[in-house]
Each structure stands twice: as structure tokens, then as C-alpha cells.
Amino acid sequence: MVRSGQLVLDDFNLEVPPGKVTAIMGPSGSGKTTVLKLITGQLKPDAGRIFVGDIDVCELDRNELNAVRRHIGVLLQNGALLTDMTCFDNVALPLREHTELPENLIEKLVLLKLQAVGLRGAAQMYPQQLSGGMVRRVATARALALDPDLVLYDEPFAGLDPISLAASGRLIRQINRVIGITSLVITHDVAEVSKFADYACIMASGKVVACGVPDQLGADGNEIIHQFLQGLPDGPVPFHYPAPDFENQLLGNGGEE
């Protein structure tokens, strides 16, 4: 798949097991967020198919796609709560927009979702009054508002302190077990993956280079996998973005003064 003239995904193939938590890891720019946009139909692949259950989202018209999206919860990077609305109203928004439920029932459902993430007491607070971890938890409650079958988490741990990070990972795990949904988590936090994910994949250069139980990903000795899991600056994934020869570009005339 090509975006803005750049090859983002190349011969990409991934199957997410239902009812489990799957983590997708990989260097920045490897195409992880693009995968989420393909699943929700925000992007269409240049070739191939994207299935959500038995439904090929590439074949859907706008109304059909919107119907499928109602069964997908999305936690965007940094939570993306509406700052002029309370936590309660942020979580209530999908219910008010996509259902005809009476307000008294919406109130009960919202309180249930906030209770699930430990923030029922913050219902009337605004996002700017919350910590980063609390914002993510409210956003998780909003993603769960319509009782989706699939939840997509885009970098849910970015910028969190160790305590909030551990709590967020545990929350993802607990939600998945209690509700029985399928979860797909984009993350860079290698150390946390084995604590919340049933399966994990590593992407590089637009491909899946490893997939399996988190603790066994580095077993085959692949250099890319080793570099990523160990956080090494040097390896198959270069530090420098492809560019012309530095000496020639800096000095000109083939490097001659």
C-alpha cells in the first residue's frame, strides 16, 4: 500500500484471533497505525482484502461501513476527548448519536462504563482536570460505550508514568476477559506486552516479521526482531532516513571544495 508516494505496507498479512488481546509492535513508520485505519475503512488497500469477522470492509458502501463501525471501539492516541464536555458527556456521546435510548438509561450505561475503568467519581470533571492516565481510561470507557465486538487501541501507553502504564495494561486485559471482546493494541512498550497480550506481532518495513506468544518472539534470532526487542540504535532498521550522500550534498561537486 502506497501513501503520499511512500510504500507503507508491502505484502502485509495479519490474522487477529477472536476473543484475545493482540499487540502490534514495531519501529516508528512501520505502518502500525495504517493497519487500524484499514480495519475501520478510513483507508482502502491498493490490493488485497480486509475482513472484520466475515465482512470484507473493502466491499462496503458508506452506510454499510458505518454499521460495521458501530461494532468497533477505537481508543485514539492521547485519548482525544472533547475538552468542552465532561467525562460523563464524552462517554455518553456515542450513545446519544447512535441510539435512541432514553436519557435515564444512557445515564446508567455511562456510569457502568466509568465504573468499569474506575472513574465513576470523575463523571462531572473535564478532561483538563485529569491526568494523562485518567484521560485514557475515560477514552476507554467511551470506546466501550456501544458494547463493541472489537476494540482498537492506538498507542494507549504513550507518555504514561510506570504506575499508570501498568494500570492501563491491566485494564485492557481485564476488559477483554470480562466482556469477551477482541482487542488490537498498537504499542512500543516491549516490557509490558507480555503482561496484557495473548499474542504479539512485530512489524518492520511494512511487513509482519514475527508473530506469536510475546515471550517467544525473539526465539528465531531474526536481527530486526532482536534490534527492536533490545532497543538497539544500530541494526537492520537504520537511524538515518534514506538521503543522498551527505558529503556530496553538503559540499557539492562530488565532495571537492
C-alpha positions as CSV (number, residue, x, y, z in Angstrom):
1,M,0.0,0.0,0.0
2,V,1.4,3.4,-1.0
3,R,0.6,6.7,0.8
4,S,1.9,10.1,-0.3
5,G,4.3,8.3,-2.6
6,Q,5.8,6.1,0.1
7,L,5.4,2.4,0.4
8,V,3.7,1.8,3.8
9,L,2.5,-1.8,3.7
10,D,4.0,-4.4,1.4
11,D,2.7,-8.0,1.2
12,F,1.1,-7.5,4.7
13,N,-0.8,-10.3,6.2
14,L,-2.2,-10.5,9.7
15,E,-4.9,-12.6,11.4
16,V,-6.1,-11.4,14.8
17,P,-7.5,-14.3,16.9
18,P,-11.0,-13.5,18.2
19,G,-11.6,-13.1,21.9
20,K,-7.9,-12.4,22.6
21,V,-5.6,-9.4,23.1
22,T,-3.1,-9.0,20.2
23,A,-0.3,-6.4,20.4
24,I,1.3,-4.9,17.3
25,M,4.8,-3.5,17.8
26,G,7.4,-2.1,15.5
27,P,9.6,0.9,14.8
28,S,8.0,4.2,14.1
29,G,6.9,4.5,10.5
30,S,6.4,0.7,10.0
31,G,2.7,1.1,9.2
32,K,1.1,0.2,12.5
33,T,-1.5,3.0,12.6
34,T,-2.2,2.5,8.9
35,V,-3.4,-1.1,9.8
36,L,-6.0,0.4,12.2
37,K,-7.2,2.8,9.5
38,L,-7.6,-0.1,7.1
39,I,-9.7,-2.1,9.6
40,T,-12.1,0.8,10.2
41,G,-12.3,1.6,6.5
42,Q,-10.7,5.0,6.7
43,L,-8.3,3.8,4.1
44,K,-8.7,1.2,1.3
45,P,-5.8,-1.1,0.3
46,D,-4.3,-0.9,-3.2
47,A,-4.7,-4.7,-3.3
48,G,-5.9,-7.4,-1.0
49,R,-8.8,-7.7,1.4
50,I,-9.6,-6.5,5.0
51,F,-12.0,-8.7,6.9
52,V,-13.7,-7.9,10.2
53,G,-15.2,-11.2,11.1
54,D,-16.8,-12.5,7.9
55,I,-17.3,-9.0,6.5
56,D,-15.0,-7.6,3.8
57,V,-14.9,-3.9,4.6
58,C,-13.4,-3.1,1.2
59,E,-16.7,-4.0,-0.4
60,L,-19.0,-1.9,1.8
61,D,-20.8,1.3,0.8
62,R,-20.8,4.2,3.3
63,N,-24.0,3.1,5.2
64,E,-22.8,-0.5,5.5
65,L,-19.4,0.7,6.7
66,N,-20.9,2.9,9.3
67,A,-23.0,-0.1,10.5
68,V,-19.8,-2.2,10.9
69,R,-18.0,0.7,12.7
70,R,-20.7,0.6,15.4
71,H,-19.3,-2.7,16.5
72,I,-15.7,-1.4,16.6
73,G,-14.5,0.7,19.5
74,V,-11.4,2.9,18.9
75,L,-9.1,4.5,21.5
76,L,-7.2,7.2,19.7
77,Q,-3.7,8.4,20.6
78,N,-3.8,10.7,23.7
79,G,-7.5,9.8,24.3
80,A,-8.9,12.6,22.0
81,L,-11.6,13.5,24.5
82,L,-13.7,16.6,23.7
83,T,-12.3,19.2,26.1
84,D,-15.5,21.3,26.4
85,M,-17.5,18.2,27.6
86,T,-17.4,16.5,30.9
87,C,-16.2,12.9,31.2
88,F,-19.8,11.8,31.5
89,D,-20.8,13.6,28.3
90,N,-17.8,12.3,26.4
91,V,-18.8,8.7,27.2
92,A,-22.5,9.4,26.6
93,L,-21.8,10.9,23.1
94,P,-21.8,7.6,21.1
95,L,-25.0,6.5,22.8
96,R,-26.7,9.8,22.1
97,E,-25.5,9.9,18.5
98,H,-26.1,6.2,17.5
99,T,-29.0,5.1,19.6
100,E,-32.5,6.2,20.6
101,L,-32.2,5.2,24.2
102,P,-33.9,7.5,26.8
103,E,-31.6,9.7,28.8
104,N,-32.2,7.9,32.1
105,L,-30.9,4.7,30.6
106,I,-28.0,6.4,28.9
107,E,-27.1,7.8,32.4
108,K,-27.0,4.3,33.9
109,L,-24.9,2.9,31.0
110,V,-22.4,5.7,31.2
111,L,-22.0,5.2,34.9
112,L,-21.4,1.5,34.3
113,K,-18.7,2.2,31.8
114,L,-17.0,4.7,34.0
115,Q,-17.2,2.3,36.9
116,A,-15.5,-0.3,34.8
117,V,-12.5,2.0,34.3
118,G,-12.5,3.2,37.9
119,L,-13.6,6.7,37.2
120,R,-17.3,6.9,38.1
121,G,-16.3,9.6,40.7
122,A,-14.9,11.8,37.9
123,A,-18.0,11.8,35.8
124,Q,-18.6,15.6,36.1
125,M,-14.9,16.5,35.7
126,Y,-13.5,17.9,32.5
127,P,-10.5,16.3,30.6
128,Q,-8.2,19.2,31.5
129,Q,-8.8,18.3,35.2
130,L,-7.5,14.7,34.7
131,S,-4.1,13.1,34.5
132,G,-2.9,11.6,31.2
133,G,-3.7,8.1,32.5
134,M,-7.2,9.1,33.6
135,V,-7.9,10.7,30.2
136,R,-7.0,7.3,28.5
137,R,-9.3,5.5,30.9
138,V,-12.2,7.8,30.2
139,A,-11.5,7.3,26.4
140,T,-11.6,3.6,27.0
141,A,-15.0,3.9,28.6
142,R,-16.1,5.9,25.5
143,A,-14.7,3.2,23.2
144,L,-16.8,0.6,25.1
145,A,-20.0,2.7,25.2
146,L,-21.7,0.8,22.3
147,D,-20.5,-2.7,23.6
148,P,-18.3,-3.3,20.6
149,D,-17.0,-6.7,19.5
150,L,-13.6,-5.3,18.6
151,V,-11.6,-2.6,20.3
152,L,-8.6,-0.9,18.6
153,Y,-6.1,0.8,20.9
154,D,-3.6,3.2,19.2
155,E,-0.6,3.8,21.5
156,P,-2.6,3.7,24.7
157,F,0.5,3.9,26.9
158,A,2.4,6.8,25.3
159,G,3.6,9.3,27.8
160,L,2.2,7.4,30.9
161,D,4.2,7.1,34.1
162,P,5.1,3.5,35.1
163,I,2.1,3.2,37.5
164,S,-0.5,4.5,35.0
165,L,1.1,2.3,32.3
166,A,0.8,-0.8,34.4
167,A,-2.8,0.0,35.4
168,S,-3.8,0.7,31.7
169,G,-2.3,-2.6,30.6
170,R,-4.2,-4.5,33.4
171,L,-7.4,-2.7,32.4
172,I,-7.1,-3.8,28.8
173,R,-6.6,-7.4,30.0
174,Q,-9.5,-7.3,32.4
175,I,-11.9,-5.7,30.0
176,N,-11.1,-8.4,27.4
177,R,-11.6,-11.2,29.8
178,V,-14.8,-10.0,31.4
179,I,-16.5,-8.8,28.2
180,G,-15.1,-11.4,25.9
181,I,-14.2,-8.9,23.1
182,T,-11.3,-8.9,20.7
183,S,-8.6,-6.3,21.3
184,L,-5.8,-5.0,19.0
185,V,-3.2,-2.8,20.7
186,I,-0.6,-0.7,18.9
187,T,2.3,-0.2,21.3
188,H,6.1,0.4,21.7
189,D,6.2,-0.8,25.2
190,V,8.0,-4.1,24.8
191,A,8.4,-4.8,28.5
192,E,4.6,-4.5,29.1
193,V,3.4,-6.6,26.2
194,S,3.7,-10.0,27.9
195,K,1.7,-8.7,30.9
196,F,-1.5,-7.9,28.9
197,A,-1.3,-9.5,25.4
198,D,-2.1,-13.1,24.4
199,Y,-0.3,-12.7,21.1
200,A,2.1,-10.1,19.7
201,C,3.4,-9.2,16.2
202,I,6.4,-7.1,15.2
203,M,6.2,-5.0,12.0
204,A,9.1,-3.7,10.0
205,S,9.2,-2.1,6.6
206,G,5.5,-2.6,6.1
207,K,5.6,-6.4,6.8
208,V,4.9,-8.7,9.8
209,V,8.3,-10.1,10.7
210,A,7.3,-12.1,13.7
211,C,4.0,-13.2,15.4
212,G,3.3,-15.4,18.3
213,V,3.3,-15.6,22.1
214,P,5.1,-12.4,23.4
215,D,7.8,-14.3,25.4
216,Q,8.8,-16.3,22.4
217,L,9.1,-13.6,19.7
218,G,12.9,-13.4,19.8
219,A,13.5,-17.1,19.7
220,D,14.4,-17.4,16.0
221,G,17.3,-15.0,16.1
222,N,15.9,-12.6,13.5
223,E,18.1,-9.4,13.5
224,I,15.3,-7.0,13.1
225,I,13.4,-8.6,16.0
226,H,16.5,-8.6,18.2
227,Q,17.1,-4.9,17.4
228,F,13.6,-3.9,18.3
229,L,13.2,-6.0,21.4
230,Q,16.6,-4.9,22.8
231,G,16.1,-1.3,21.8
232,L,19.4,-1.1,19.9
233,P,20.1,2.1,17.9
234,D,22.1,0.2,15.2
235,G,20.9,-2.7,13.2
236,P,18.8,-3.6,10.2
237,V,16.4,-0.7,10.9
238,P,18.6,2.4,10.2
239,F,18.7,5.6,12.2
240,H,19.0,7.8,9.1
241,Y,16.1,8.2,6.7
242,P,17.3,7.4,3.1
243,A,19.1,10.5,1.7
244,P,21.7,11.5,-0.9
245,D,25.4,11.1,0.0
246,F,26.0,13.5,2.8
247,E,29.4,14.8,1.7
248,N,28.2,15.4,-1.8
249,Q,25.1,17.2,-0.6
250,L,27.0,19.3,1.9
251,L,30.0,20.3,-0.1
252,G,28.7,19.8,-3.7
253,N,30.9,19.0,-6.7
254,G,31.4,15.4,-5.6
255,G,32.8,16.5,-2.2
256,E,35.5,18.7,-3.7
257,E,36.0,22.2,-2.3
